Amino acid sequence: MRTTDQTLGLVTPSLSLTARMTVAFGKAASVWRALRNRREIDYLNELDDSQLRDIGLTRQDLSAALTTSTFFEDPSSHLTQSARRCARSSAFINARC
């Protein structure tokens, strides 16, 4: 290996075992969180429409969160955005979502 290769950053060092384990654990935790949140959305489906409206969601928000995300993606971010959008619109318009 030449000195110019090292100074230009052409040689990429491999990750240590600890770094690889940290990355793998982070990915596994992310998948676990997504699966847990999908189960929680199933519990939200058991609420009636007035209870969902109280937390700023609709039944369409629940189904959209599950259908727009892939199996390993976390659908809760979609629900968070929907609830925030509803809160903003009800604050200005005083309308129900």
LINFENSUL-V331616 format. One line per field, one symbol per residue. ss: DSSP state (@ for helix, = for strand, . for the rest). psi: psi as a letter, one per 30 degrees, with the letter a starting at -180 (. if undefined). burial: 1 if it has 16 or more other C-alpha atoms within 10 Angstrom, else 0. A space follows every 50 residues. Layout:
ss: ???
psi: ???
burial: ???
//
This chain:
ss: ..@@@@@@........@@@@@@@@@@@@@@@@@@@@@@@@@@@@....@@ @@@@....@@@@@@@@@@.......@@@@@@@@@@@@@@@@@@....
psi: kleeeeffgfkkklkleeeeeeeeeeeeeeeeeeeeeeeeeeefffllee eeeegglleeeeeeeeffklegljffeeeeeeeeeeeeefeefhlk.
burial: 00000000000000000000000000000010111011001000000000 01100111001100110000001111011001100110000000001
//
